[in-house]
Amino acid sequence: MNYTNKRIKKLSKSDILLNKLRKYAYLETLVIVGIFLFVGYLINPADIAFVHTQVSYLIIILAIITLFHGFENGLLAVGVVSLAMWFFYTPFPSIEFLVSLMMTMIFSEFHYYWTKRIRELKVEADYKATKLDDLAKAFYTLKISHDQLEKNYVVKPMSIRNAIENIANTTKEIKTNNINKKNALYYEKFLALVEKSFSVNSALVIYLDDNHHEDILSVENALVTYSTTAEKYPKEEIFNSYVVDKALNVKQPVYISDKAGEPTLTSEQESHFLVAMPAVQNNKVSAVLVVERMPFMSYNRENLISIAILLEYLAIEISKEHTLQMIDKITNVHDDTFTYEYNRLQYLKDMYNVDSSIMVLKISNELQTIKVHEKIIHMLRSLDMSTQVQHNKFHYIIILFPLSDKSSAQGFLKRLKHNIKNEKDKEFETMNFTMNQLELINSYIQDSYHD
């Protein structure tokens, strides 16, 4: 029996070394300063910190420590050196001490802004990668829908992507707050879909119990949904299966294959399952589709990739719905996509202090609102989003600028007014907000800030 070998990217030796250095930063600082003072004592006990030499070796050491580790380690180094100065110098070299302290503070500023910029770029890259991944899965799902039509829609063909959307819409109509029950219904519909579209004879889905949604998927917190023809297995047996265990570890689809890496139904060892496909979100496995039986003609790489993409797509939809049930919302905004993206950016603000900006246009005329909103839609960048709401007699256009400051919103407003030809259409009120001003946004839309 051969299995696909999906490997996790290993850290290089330099990355491992850097991680260890950062983990023991204070110890490293003490060692470096200790060696520096020890060498100074051996060379010249009267000038142990080299403060009277032509080259300021002390400043060089402080620069290396502070630029690499930050202000705390730089201050620790200055403290140790100052203690040595107190015992070995008469009188105490106050000028050299103040210069060292000042340079440490300057170096720490460079370290702060450099690391902050790196963190912002990393968050921006991760956010764009997540958006690109979502779009890639959506486009690939659209391609699949053109390649293979549902067998039971002969008169009126229906794409697989539309079928998934119908699953989401069906479960949304169910009047229950039990997320586990909703999840079971989602996966029941999905299993029926793969049975019809890809001739999967028997399959099951293991997924996280909502009460343990922050945990790693395991026997203790997993729930199982079976297809109508699937055989029931104990959860321990499912998790002990090689393909399931391997898929959970590498977070990639794992299937029985031949020596060339192609799917095969023939194997030298007995196995209950053919395929295990994990749905991964935020680098955590939320569910695993396990295929038990599948016809030989349908068991090929193309079908397996298609099923994996559809599972990921479904997992995204489930995550969005569950997230929308537990998050704060802008007043009167019923656009789920906008709300989900707003809260994703709010999470980035809370976790990494990387801000985004929101601009709200307040217009009293409905026709003017429609005209301005159409102009805005054509001007938005790829990541920007907008939605339209109404409260009392006013209409509001809310524009979200991910990972951008207020200056970007002001620049967009200038371009918008430049592209609006009718002078009367340019007459509207605008306000700019940041991600931590949700209450102010709601007060502005509700027009309750005068109360």
N, C-alpha and C positions, 0 to 999 in steps of 0.2 A: 504494500500500500504506500502510495506516495502522496504527499500533501504539499500544498503551496507553502513556500517559506517566505513569510513576510517579516522583515527585520525592523526593529526599532532603531532609529538613528542614534548611534552612540556618540558620546561626547569625546572630543579629541583630548589628547594629553594636556595641551595648553589650557583648554576649557576647564578640565578637572583641577589643574593647578591653580587657576584663577579663583575657582569656587572655594577651594581650601584656604587660599589666602584671605578671601573676604570673610570666610567663616571664623577664622582666628585672627581678625584684624588687630585687635588690641595686643594680643600676644606678639604678633609680628612687629608691631610698633615698638614694644618694649625691647625686643631682641635687637632690632636695628639700632635703636638709640643706645642700648647697652654696649653693643659692639663698637659703635662710633666713639663713645666715651672711653671705653677700654683702650682702643687704639690711641686716642688722644692722651690718655694717662701714660701709656708706654712711651710715646714720643716725647711729650712735654707735660709733666704733671702740673706745671704752673699755668698751662694754657690747654686744659683738658678738652674744651669745646671749640678750639681753633678760632677764637674770636679775635685774636690779634694777628692773624695771618693775612697775606695779600688776597688770597682766594677764600671767600666765605663758604667753607664746607658745611657749616651749620645750616645756612640758608638752602643749600642744595639738598641736604638730607630732609629738611622740613618740607621743601617743595615736592620731593618724591612721595613722602608719606601723605601729605595733605591732598595733593592732586589725585592720588590713587584711592585713598580711603575717606577723605572728607575732613570736616572741621573738628569732629570729636577726637579723631586720632592725632591730628595736628596739634590740638591743644594738649593732649596727653604727652606728646613728644616735647612740647615747649615746657610743660611742667617738670618733666624728668630732667631736662637740660638745665632749667632754672635752679632746681634743687642741687644739681652738681655745681653750678656756678656759685651758689650760696656757700658751699663748703670749701671750694678750691680757689676762689678768687677773692683778693683783698685789694681795693674795695670791690663791692659787687658791681659788675659791668651793666649798669642800668640802661645805658644807651643801646648796647648790643641786645639786651633783653627786649627792649621796646621795639627795636627794629625787627627782631625775630618774631615777636608777637604780631606786629603789623603785617609782615609778609605772610604769616600763617593765615591771617584773616583774608588777605587778598587772594592767596591760593585757594582758600576754601570757597570763595565766591566763584572762581573759575570752575572748581569741582561741582558746585551746586548747579550752575547754569548749564554746564556740559552734560551732567547726568540727567537734569530735567529735560533738556532738548532730546537726548537719546530716548528717554522714557516716552516723551510725546510722539516721537517718530515711530517708536515700536508700537504704541497703542494705535496710531493712525494706520500703520501697515497691517496690524492684526485686524482692525475694523474693516479696512478695504478688502483684505483677504477673505474675511467672513462674508462680506457682501458679494464678492466675486464668486465665492464658492456657492452661495445661494443661487446666484444667477446662472452659474454653470449647470447646476443640477436642474434648475427649471428649464433651461434650453435643451439639455440632454433629454429630459422627460418629454419635451415637445417633439424632439426627433424620434423618440421611441413611438410616440403616438402616431406618427406618419408611417413608421415601418411596420407596425403590427396593430391591426384593429381588433376590437373586441369581437369574439366569436358569436356572442348572443345579440349583437346589434347589426343585423343584416340589412334591414330596411333603412335604418337611420344610423350609420356608423357613429361611434362615440369614441373619442380618444381616451387613452389611458390616463392622461393628465386630468381630463374632465371627470373621469371616474373617481380619481382620488379627491377631487374637489367636492364631488357628490358625497363621498364618505364623510368629509369634514362637515358639510352642510347638514347631513343626516344626523350626525351625532350632536351637533349644536342644537338641534330641535328637541332633543331629549331633555325633559324637565327634571334634572337631577344635579345635585351638587357633589355627588360622589365621583371624584376624579378617577378612581380605580375602575369603577363601572364604565365610565366613558372610555377609558383606555381599552378595556376589554372589547367594547363595541367597535372601536377604531380598528383593532387588530383582527377582529372577526371579519369585518368587511374587507380588510386588506388581504387576508388569507383567501377569501372567496374570489377576490380580484386576480391573484396570482394563479389560483387553480384554473380559472377560465382563460386567462391570457397566455400563460406559459406552461399549461398542462402539468402543474405541480400536483401530484396525486395526494401527497400527505405532507403536512408541515405544521409547525407550531411557532409561537413567539413567546420568549421570556422577556419580561420587562420589570422595571423597578416599581415596587410598591410606593405609592405617593407619600406615605408616612415616612419613607426613607429616601426621599428624592435627592438628598445631598450625599448619600452614601455610594459606595462602589457596588455595582450589581453582583450579588452573590446568592447562595442558596437561601440564606436567612431572610433576605428582603426581596426576593423575586416572586412574581406572579406569572402564571402560564396560561396562554390562550391557544386552543387547538383548533385545527381545521376540522370539518365535519367527518373526514375519513381517517384522521390521525389516531394512532394508538397512544394511549395515556402512559406516561413514564413518571417515575418518582423524580423529583427535582434534583436529588443527589446524582442520579444516573445521568441526567441531562448535562449537568455541569461537569461531571467526570469524563464525559465524552471528549475525545482528543480534539475534534474540530471546534467544539464550543469553547473548551479551555484555551485553545490556541487563539481563537478569534477574540476572546476577552483580553488576552495578554497583548497581542499585537495590534488590536483595534482595526483589523482589516478582514475582509471576507476570506474564509478558508474553506477549501473544498477538496474532495478526493480527486487526484489527478494521476496521469500516467507519467512516464519518465520525461516526456517532452513538456510537461506542465499543463496539458490539456485535460479537461474534465473526463473522467471515465467511470463507468459503473462496475468495472471489474477490479477486485482488490484481493490481495493475498491474505488479509486479515478480516475478521468479522467486524462490521461496524453498523450501528443502528442508523446513523445519519450521514448524509452526503455533503451537506453544505451548512455552514454557520456564517451569517452575515450580521455584523453589529451595526447599529445606528449610533454614531458618535456625535456628541454635541459638547462643546467646551472641553474637549479632550477627555470626556467621560462617556462610557457606554451606557445608553439609556434603554436599549432593547436589542435583542438578538433574534433574527429569523433563522429557524433551524428547519432545513428541508430533509424529510425522511425518505420519500420516494418520488421519482421523477422519470418519465420515459426517456429512453436512450436518445431518441431523435431530438428531444427538447433540451437535454442536458449538455449544453455547450456554453462556451465562454460568453458569447454575445447575450444570451438570455440571462445568464448569471449576473453580468454587469448591469443589464437593464433592471433586474429585480433589486439589486443593491441600490441603484440610484433612486428607484421608486420608494424604497424603504427609507432612505435618507430624506427624501422629499416629504414623506408622510410624517416622519419624526419632527421635522421643522414645523409643519402645520400643527401638530399636537403641542409642541413646546410653545408656539405662539398663543394658542388658545388658553393653555394653562397659565401662561405668564400674564395674559390680559385679565384674568380673573383675580389677580392678586396685586395689581400695580395701581399707582395713582394715575389719574387721567386729567387732561385739560378739560375744562368745562365745555360740555356740548360737542366734544369731538367724538364722532362715531366711526371714524376711519381707523380700523384695527391695525392696518399696516403702519400708519403714521404713529399711532400710540405705541406700538411695539418698538419702533425705531427710536422714538423719544426716550423710552425707558431703557433701551440698550445704551444710549448715550448718557443717560443719567447714571447708569451703573459705571461707565468709564469715568465719569466725573467723580463719583464717590470713591472709587477704588484707586484711581491714578491721578486725580486732580487735573484731568485734561478736559477743558471746558468746550462747550459748543454754544451757539447763539440762536436765538429765536426772535423773529420779527413779526409783529402783529399789525395788520392793516385794518383800520376801522372805517367802514363805508356805510353811508345811510341809504344808498340807492341800490336796489337789487341788480338792475341791468348794468350799472357801472361796475358792480362787484364781479359779475360774470365776465365782462370785457377785460377787466384788469387781471382776473385770475387766469384767463386764457393766455394773456400776454406773459404772465409769470411762468406758466407751465412750459412755454416755449423757450424761456430764458434760463431755466434751472439747470445747474450742473448735474453730473451723473449721480452724486450722492445726496444732493439737496432734495427736500420734499416739501410739499405744500398741501394744505387742506382748507376747506371752507366751512364755516359754521355760522349760525344765526342765533342771536339772543335779543329778545324784545324787538325793537325797531331797527337795530343795527346789524350789519353783516360784517363778518371778520374773516380775513385771509391770514392763516398762520403759516409761516415759512420757517422751516428747520434747516440750519446750516451746520452740518456735522463737522466737529473738530475745527471750527472757525470762530474767530472773535467778532466783536461788534463792528470792527472796521470793515469786515467782509460784508456784513449786512448793510452797512451804509453805502458801500460801493455798489452793491446790487440795487439798492433803492435809487441811486443816481442813474444807473443804466436803465432801470425800469421807467423812470419818469422821462428819460431821454427818448425811449422808444414809444411812449404813448403820445400820439399825435394830437389828440383832442385835449385842449387845455383844461376843460372842465373835468375830464376824467383823472387829471393829476391832483385834484383836490380831495385828499383823504388824510386821515390822521394815522400816524405810525408810532409804534413803541418798540424798543429793543430790550430783550431780556436775556439772562443767562440761565443755565440749567438748574441752578439752585433757587430760582425765583418762581416756582410753580404757583404759590399762593398769590403773588402779585399778578401773574398772568390770569389766573381765575378771577381775581378782583377786577381786573381791567375788562375782561370779557363780560362779566356779570354787571359791570358798571356800578359796583358796590363800594368803590373806594371813597365816595363822598359820604357814605353812611357813618 
